[in-house]
Amino acid sequence: MEKNDKIKCAFENVDIKSGAGPVYQKLCNAIVLLIESKKLAEGDRLPPHRDIAQFVGVNVSTVTRAIKLLQQRGHVESRVGSGSFIRPPRPRSPRSGVVETEGVCDLSVNRPATDAYLHILERILPTLPLHSHFRMIQDYHLPEGDERVRRAFAHWLAPALGHEDPNRLVVVNGCQHGMSCIVETIAQPGDVILTDQITFHGFISLCAAKAIRLKSVETDQAGMVPEAFREACIHNRPKAVFLMPNNHNPTTVTLSARRRKALADIAREHGVYIIEDDVCGPLMDNPPPTIAATHPDITFYVTSLSKCIAAGTRLGVVSAPPSQVAALAGMLRLNCWSTNSLMNFIAATMIEQGSMDEIIATERAELRSRNKILNEFLPPSQTPREPTSPFAWIELPEPWRCSTFVKSAEQAGVCVLTGEAFSFSQTPLHAVRININAARSGEDLRKALVILQTLAQTGYRKALMGV
């Protein structure tokens, strides 16, 4: 097929009938999609305005406005007497993170692997002022969140929660903020909360800051041991237990349905609330039913967009026991009054348009690809994990010690997170977490893994000698 015929065919398949907003903006967004899907390539000459109008079924003035908008966004350049051409893609700004030094691969930060969110945001931002709810971004809203936003989140989380009741949700500024509000709602300084022997460092810091006594419960390869949990409940009279049943951070363990039920039944028996952190759940293909779905009256379920959409969104949601929703919303009101209206509006719009699921599908695909690279160095048989896990937990071979390995890896150009961050006991923990989603590309990840593998196998003597 001739190039001109391919371009003509691409335009004839453009659909601008669905969706809200002016026709010229929808046409502009449709052409951007043709560029992103490679149906229009750099240097391609667009058909004359009247031809595009005929292909799509609009008037010529609409096409002219759409092309002008494409020029403003940097997708098209027009040359007098020659026509309009697809421009080279604009260079993307560098990834944000702890370390952005040339030659250094930072695998210490847990963040989405792709720029899919930016692509979607670029597409929908121009349409936001046309939305019927646009005026909401300038006003205060209920502490639990705007009703439209909670309805959108309730629909999005229905497969995980088993309900679509927006009145059981409270919108928060990310998982960490959600956990903080939960802890302040149900516990006082000096109270006990139980968790795994190795657990999320953010929750350790949170409890320390609020003078909550965090106590560990014995775990095995399948997660928290039910009988050990029962004994801990009897001896400590805890207010809650903190669990990450899906792709535990950092160990990557996913609790079986049987283990979840056993732990939840014990929690109910002893009057213990469950704080279920499901920040990695949206990235999993077929996660087991959440504890919140089977034990909603004792479970605070919290998730966010930070790991599946973009870290900078700072937006999450809590599904609380019905008896605790008002108290949780009241605590949020004292804490920050309400969450960011603009980000709420954007998130609800992405859910309603299907863009949220589109981003997550892109993230899952990239994580599968990166896990295949990781499997070449660290087979799943050694460290079981989900095919879409964003990180891996690596126990260091003897005689490596955590601090020495982390320092040596950084000197070799790779940043990893010390395992000691995930422990609150005095027992040494010689392991590291590597975030495969944090590498700039699969190629960078492979280079970093070669460095880490070489260091783990042969680098101890050199590190000891300071070479």
VEXGUVEX-616428 format. One record per residue (C-alpha): x, y, z; residue in one letter. Coordinates in Angstrom, 2 decimals. Layout:
% residues N
      east     north        up   residuo
         X         Y         Z         a
...
***
This chain:
% residues 467
      east     north        up   residuo
      0.00      0.00      0.00         m
      1.32      3.46     -0.96         e
      2.16      5.85      1.88         k
     -0.58      8.29      0.83         n
     -3.10      5.45      0.80         d
     -2.04      4.42      4.34         k
     -2.48      7.98      5.58         i
     -5.87      8.21      3.88         k
     -6.90      4.89      5.44         c
     -5.79      6.10      8.88         a
     -7.98      9.19      8.65         f
    -10.97      7.28      7.29         e
    -10.93      5.14     10.47         n
    -10.88      8.13     12.82         v
    -13.89      8.20     15.17         d
    -14.76     11.56     16.73         i
    -18.41     10.90     17.45         k
    -17.93      9.66     21.01         s
    -16.68     11.67     23.98         g
    -17.29     15.19     25.21         a
    -15.85     18.47     23.98         g
    -15.62     20.51     20.77         p
    -15.20     18.54     17.56         v
    -11.91     20.23     16.66         y
    -10.36     19.14     19.99         q
    -11.58     15.58     19.51         k
    -10.09     15.58     16.00         l
     -6.81     16.92     17.39         c
     -6.72     14.16     20.04         n
     -7.54     11.54     17.39         a
     -4.59     12.66     15.25         i
     -2.31     12.50     18.31         v
     -3.43      8.88     18.77         l
     -2.55      8.16     15.13         l
      0.93      9.54     15.80         i
      1.38      7.57     19.04         e
      0.21      4.35     17.36         s
      2.72      4.91     14.50         k
     -0.03      5.19     11.88         k
      1.37      8.65     11.20         l
      5.16      8.89     11.28         a
      7.70     11.67     11.57         e
      7.85     13.59      8.29         g
      4.48     12.37      7.00         d
      2.61     15.07      5.09         r
     -0.99     15.46      6.18         l
     -3.66     15.47      3.47         p
     -5.14     18.85      2.50         p
     -7.65     20.24      4.99         h
    -10.57     19.66      2.64         r
     -9.59     15.99      2.20         d
     -9.35     15.43      5.97         i
    -12.74     17.11      6.36         a
    -14.21     14.71      3.80         q
    -12.56     11.62      5.36         f
    -13.75     12.45      8.89         v
    -17.08     14.07      8.06         g
    -16.54     17.59      9.39         v
    -16.22     21.03      7.85         n
    -12.91     22.53      6.71         v
    -12.84     25.19      9.46         s
    -12.94     22.41     12.09         t
     -9.90     20.76     10.50         v
     -8.07     24.11     10.39         t
     -8.65     24.65     14.12         r
     -7.52     21.09     14.89         a
     -4.29     21.52     12.89         i
     -3.61     24.83     14.64         k
     -4.00     23.11     18.02         l
     -1.63     20.35     16.89         l
      0.91     23.03     16.00         q
      0.56     24.60     19.44         q
      1.16     21.23     21.08         r
      4.24     20.63     18.94         g
      2.97     17.64     16.96         h
      2.73     19.33     13.55         v
      4.61     22.02     11.65         e
      3.09     23.85      8.69         s
      5.17     25.22      5.81         r
      3.73     27.83      3.48         v
      3.15     26.30      0.07         g
      4.10     22.80      1.23         s
      1.46     21.73      3.74         g
      1.49     20.31      7.27         s
      3.97     17.65      8.43         f
      4.33     15.42     11.50         i
      7.17     16.72     13.67         r
      9.75     14.56     15.46         p
      8.59     13.61     18.98         p
      9.59     16.10     21.64         r
     12.32     14.88     23.99         p
     10.85     13.67     27.27         r
     12.00     15.30     30.48         s
     14.23     13.07     32.61         p
     12.64     10.74     35.13         r
     12.32     12.13     38.63         s
     13.88     10.26     41.52         g
     16.40     10.27     44.30         v
     19.33     10.04     41.88         v
     19.36     11.45     38.34         e
     23.10     11.44     37.81         t
     24.42     10.37     34.42         e
     25.72      6.81     34.61         g
     23.80      5.95     37.80         v
     20.78      3.63     37.77         c
     18.55      4.30     40.78         d
     16.62      1.15     41.71         l
     15.82      2.36     45.23         s
     12.51      4.11     44.49         v
      9.20      2.34     43.89         n
      7.50      4.26     41.05         r
      5.67      3.43     37.81         p
      7.85      2.20     34.97         a
      6.41      4.17     32.05         t
      5.32      7.67     31.07         d
      1.83      6.45     30.13         a
      0.25      8.85     32.62         y
      1.92     11.84     30.96         l
      0.66     10.79     27.54         h
     -2.90     10.47     28.85         i
     -2.65     13.74     30.76         l
     -1.46     15.55     27.66         e
     -4.49     14.23     25.83         r
     -7.19     15.03     28.40         i
     -6.02     18.30     29.95         l
     -7.32     20.49     27.09         p
    -10.77     18.91     27.47         t
    -11.17     19.46     31.22         l
    -12.62     23.02     31.06         p
    -15.43     21.66     28.88         l
    -16.57     19.20     31.54         h
    -19.82     19.92     33.36         s
    -18.08     19.42     36.74         h
    -15.10     21.67     35.95         f
    -16.16     24.39     38.42         r
    -15.65     21.98     41.34         m
    -11.89     22.49     41.25         i
    -12.17     26.00     42.72         q
    -14.25     24.98     45.74         d
    -13.89     23.14     49.03         y
    -15.48     19.71     49.09         h
    -16.53     17.19     51.72         l
    -13.65     15.77     53.79         p
    -14.41     12.29     52.46         e
    -14.18     13.62     48.90         g
    -16.49     14.91     46.19         d
    -19.36     12.49     45.47         e
    -18.52     12.22     41.76         r
    -14.94     11.29     42.63         v
    -16.00      8.69     45.20         r
    -18.46      7.17     42.72         r
    -15.69      6.89     40.15         a
    -13.32      5.25     42.63         f
    -16.07      2.94     43.89         a
    -16.66      1.74     40.33         h
    -12.92      1.33     39.67         w
    -12.31     -0.61     42.90         l
    -15.49     -2.71     42.76         a
    -13.66     -5.88     41.60         p
    -11.34     -5.61     44.61         a
    -13.83     -4.45     47.24         l
    -16.94     -6.33     46.18         g
    -19.06     -3.18     46.47         h
    -19.69      0.10     44.64         e
    -20.86      2.13     47.61         d
    -19.23      5.60     47.47         p
    -20.41      6.29     51.02         n
    -17.89      3.78     52.36         r
    -14.94      5.54     50.71         l
    -12.71      8.38     51.88         v
    -10.35      9.99     49.35         v
     -6.86     10.60     50.79         v
     -3.53     12.10     49.72         n
     -1.90      8.77     48.90         g
     -1.43      5.56     50.88         c
      0.89      7.02     53.51         q
     -1.62      9.76     54.33         h
     -4.44      7.22     54.35         g
     -2.59      4.98     56.80         m
     -1.83      7.98     59.00         s
     -5.52      8.93     59.18         c
     -6.50      5.31     59.89         i
     -3.99      4.95     62.73         v
     -5.07      8.24     64.30         e
     -8.71      7.15     64.06         t
     -8.36      3.81     65.84         i
     -5.26      4.09     68.05         a
     -3.71      6.27     70.74         q
     -0.03      6.73     71.71         p
      1.12      3.60     73.49         g
     -1.35      1.28     71.74         d
     -0.07     -1.82     69.93         v
     -0.34     -2.59     66.22         i
      0.93     -5.92     64.87         l
      2.65     -6.53     61.56         t
      5.03     -8.89     59.74         d
      8.63     -9.34     60.87         q
      9.68     -7.57     57.68         i
      7.28     -4.81     56.69         t
      6.82     -1.58     54.74         f
      9.27      1.03     56.03         h
      6.71      3.82     55.66         g
      4.46      2.15     58.22         f
      7.36      1.64     60.62         i
      8.16      5.36     60.49         s
      4.49      6.30     60.82         l
      4.03      4.29     64.02         c
      7.27      5.62     65.49         a
      6.16      9.21     64.85         a
      2.79      8.60     66.55         k
      4.25      6.66     69.52         a
      2.44      3.50     68.47         i
      4.09      0.30     69.71         r
      4.68     -1.79     66.60         l
      5.21     -5.48     67.32         k
      6.19     -8.19     64.86         s
      4.50    -11.53     64.28         v
      6.29    -14.64     63.05         e
      6.11    -15.15     59.29         t
      6.93    -18.02     56.97         d
      7.24    -18.27     53.18         q
      3.45    -17.88     52.88         a
      3.21    -14.76     55.05         g
      2.08    -14.12     58.63         m
      1.60    -17.36     60.59         v
     -2.00    -17.59     61.90         p
     -1.19    -19.32     65.19         e
      1.58    -16.81     65.91         a
     -0.90    -14.03     65.17         f
     -3.39    -15.57     67.60         r
     -0.76    -15.69     70.35         e
      0.25    -12.09     69.65         a
     -3.39    -10.99     69.93         c
     -3.75    -12.75     73.29         i
     -0.55    -11.30     74.78         h
     -0.55     -7.78     73.28         n
     -4.23     -6.79     72.96         r
     -3.50     -4.90     69.71         p
     -5.76     -2.29     68.16         k
     -4.97     -3.44     64.63         a
     -2.81     -5.59     62.38         v
     -1.10     -4.13     59.31         f
     -0.99     -6.45     56.29         l
      0.01     -6.22     52.63         m
     -1.68     -9.36     51.26         p
     -0.95     -8.61     47.57         n
      2.71     -8.53     46.55         n
      4.02     -7.64     50.01         h
      6.54     -4.82     50.13         n
      9.37     -5.80     50.20         p
      9.20     -9.61     50.27         t
      6.79     -9.97     47.27         t
      4.74    -12.63     49.12         v
      1.05    -12.82     48.13         t
     -1.17    -14.35     50.80         l
     -3.34    -17.26     49.71         s
     -7.10    -17.00     50.12         a
     -6.87    -19.59     52.88         r
     -4.21    -17.64     54.79         r
     -6.22    -14.41     54.44         r
     -9.33    -16.06     55.86         k
     -7.41    -17.56     58.77         a
     -5.85    -14.22     59.75         l
     -9.12    -12.31     59.31         a
    -11.08    -14.82     61.41         d
     -8.54    -14.48     64.23         i
     -8.68    -10.68     64.01         a
    -12.48    -10.80     64.30         r
    -12.28    -13.21     67.24         e
    -10.04    -10.80     69.17         h
    -11.65     -7.51     68.15         g
     -8.66     -6.40     66.06         v
     -8.99     -4.08     63.06         y
     -7.17     -4.99     59.85         i
     -5.29     -2.32     57.88         i
     -5.03     -3.80     54.38         e
     -2.50     -1.97     52.19         d
     -3.25     -2.90     48.58         d
     -1.04     -0.40     46.77         v
      0.31     -3.15     44.47         c
     -3.05     -4.83     43.91         g
     -4.04     -2.82     40.81         p
     -0.88     -4.03     39.05         l
     -1.72     -7.73     39.52         m
     -3.53     -9.69     36.81         d
     -5.77    -11.89     38.97         n
     -5.30    -11.11     42.67         p
     -7.13    -13.20     45.29         p
    -10.19    -11.62     46.93         p
     -9.20     -8.85     49.31         t
     -9.77     -9.18     53.04         i
    -11.93     -6.06     52.80         a
    -14.27     -7.88     50.41         a
    -14.86    -10.76     52.83         t
    -14.52     -8.90     56.18         h
    -15.61     -5.32     55.41         p
    -16.77     -4.47     58.94         d
    -13.28     -4.86     60.47         i
    -11.04     -3.88     57.54         t
     -9.59     -0.54     56.51         f
     -8.59     -1.07     52.87         y
     -6.17      1.52     51.45         v
     -4.69      1.90     47.99         t
     -3.37      4.73     45.84         s
     -2.35      5.79     42.34         l
      1.33      6.18     43.26         s
      2.54      2.76     42.10         k
      0.11      2.02     39.26         c
     -0.41      5.48     37.68         i
      2.16      8.09     38.80         a
      3.92      8.83     42.08         a
      3.23     12.55     41.74         g
     -0.55     12.18     41.84         t
     -0.56     11.93     45.66         r
     -4.05     10.52     45.62         l
     -5.48      7.41     47.21         g
     -8.65      6.01     48.72         v
     -9.68      4.19     51.89         v
    -12.63      1.83     52.11         s
    -13.47      1.87     55.81         a
    -15.78     -0.20     58.00         p
    -19.20      1.51     57.79         p
    -19.05      2.36     61.49         s
    -15.74      4.21     61.04         q
    -16.27      6.24     57.85         v
    -17.44      9.40     59.63         a
    -14.61      9.24     62.17         a
    -12.04      8.72     59.43         l
    -13.41     11.64     57.40         a
    -13.36     13.79     60.53         g
     -9.71     12.92     61.13         m
     -8.87     13.88     57.55         l
    -10.68     17.20     58.05         r
     -8.46     17.93     61.07         l
     -5.39     16.71     59.21         n
     -5.61     18.56     55.88         c
     -9.23     19.79     55.50         w
     -9.64     18.01     52.16         s
     -7.66     16.54     49.28         t
     -6.60     18.40     46.14         n
     -9.64     19.26     44.02         s
     -7.80     19.40     40.69         l
     -6.17     15.99     41.11         m
     -9.52     14.54     42.24         n
    -11.14     15.94     39.10         f
     -8.42     14.53     36.82         i
     -8.56     11.09     38.46         a
    -12.35     10.85     38.19         a
    -12.18     11.91     34.54         t
     -9.52      9.27     33.78         m
    -11.63      6.56     35.41         i
    -14.80      7.61     33.56         e
    -13.00      7.72     30.20         q
    -11.20      4.40     30.73         g
     -7.80      6.09     30.73         s
     -6.90      4.75     34.18         m
     -7.23      1.16     33.00         d
     -5.30      2.06     29.84         e
     -2.35      3.31     31.91         i
     -2.40      0.26     34.17         i
     -2.44     -2.09     31.16         a
      0.66     -0.30     29.85         t
      2.36     -0.59     33.25         e
      1.57     -4.30     33.53         r
      2.97     -4.99     30.07         a
      6.20     -3.16     30.88         e
      6.54     -4.92     34.25         l
      6.08     -8.33     32.60         r
      8.87     -7.45     30.20         s
     11.16     -6.30     33.01         r
     10.41     -9.34     35.15         n
     11.49    -11.54     32.24         k
     14.81     -9.67     32.25         i
     15.05    -10.13     36.03         l
     14.34    -13.87     35.66         n
     17.58    -14.24     33.70         e
     19.47    -13.20     36.83         f
     17.09    -14.20     39.61         l
     14.76    -17.10     38.71         p
     11.29    -17.02     40.32         p
     12.11    -20.37     41.94         s
     14.64    -18.52     44.11         q
     12.43    -15.52     44.91         t
      8.75    -16.20     44.10         p
      6.95    -13.06     42.93         r
      4.08    -11.91     40.75         e
      4.77    -11.64     36.98         p
      3.96     -7.93     37.29         t
      5.81     -7.28     40.56         s
      7.52     -3.86     40.49         p
     10.31     -4.98     42.81         f
     12.29     -7.96     44.08         a
     13.68     -8.91     47.49         w
     17.23    -10.23     47.32         i
     18.84    -11.99     50.26         e
     22.58    -11.37     50.09         l
     25.04    -14.26     49.89         p
     27.62    -14.71     52.62         e
     29.71    -12.88     53.66         p
     27.97     -9.72     52.41         w
     26.40     -7.37     54.93         r
     23.63     -5.00     53.95         c
     25.36     -1.66     54.50         s
     28.53     -2.77     52.72         t
     26.63     -4.09     49.71         f
     24.47     -0.96     49.34         v
     27.56      1.28     49.50         k
     29.49     -0.89     47.03         s
     26.54     -1.00     44.62         a
     26.24      2.79     44.70         e
     29.95      3.16     43.98         q
     29.45      0.83     41.01         a
     26.59      2.98     39.70         g
     23.47      1.25     41.05         v
     21.31      2.47     43.95         c
     19.30     -0.13     45.90         v
     17.33      0.11     49.14         l
     18.79     -1.47     52.26         t
     16.77     -4.26     53.81         g
     17.35     -2.74     57.23         e
     14.74     -0.09     56.36         a
     12.05     -2.80     56.52         f
     12.98     -4.18     59.95         s
     12.30     -2.73     63.39         f
     14.13     -5.40     65.39         s
     17.79     -5.54     66.42         q
     18.34     -8.72     64.42         t
     20.59     -7.98     61.41         p
     18.80     -8.26     58.06         l
     21.09     -8.82     55.10         h
     18.94     -8.25     52.05         a
     18.08     -5.46     49.62         v
     15.03     -4.40     47.63         r
     15.52     -3.56     43.97         i
     12.81     -1.71     42.06         n
     12.83     -2.95     38.49         i
     10.20     -0.33     37.63         n
     12.59      2.51     38.53         a
     15.12      1.89     35.74         a
     14.82      4.28     32.80         r
     14.49      1.36     30.39         s
     14.77     -2.40     30.13         g
     18.29     -1.95     28.77         e
     19.31      0.12     31.80         d
     17.79     -2.51     34.08         l
     19.81     -5.27     32.43         r
     23.04     -3.29     32.84         k
     22.25     -2.65     36.51         a
     21.48     -6.33     37.14         l
     24.79     -7.37     35.58         v
     26.56     -5.00     37.99         i
     24.64     -6.31     41.01         l
     25.16     -9.96     40.06         q
     28.89     -9.46     39.56         t
     29.15     -7.56     42.83         l
     27.24    -10.21     44.79         a
     29.32    -13.07     43.39         q
     32.83    -11.64     43.25         t
     32.90     -8.16     44.72         g
     33.12     -8.73     48.47         y
     36.90     -8.93     48.71         r
     37.32     -5.73     46.67         k
     34.73     -3.94     48.80         a
     36.49     -5.04     51.97         l
     39.80     -3.72     50.66         m
     38.21     -0.46     49.51         g
     39.17     -1.09     45.88         v
***
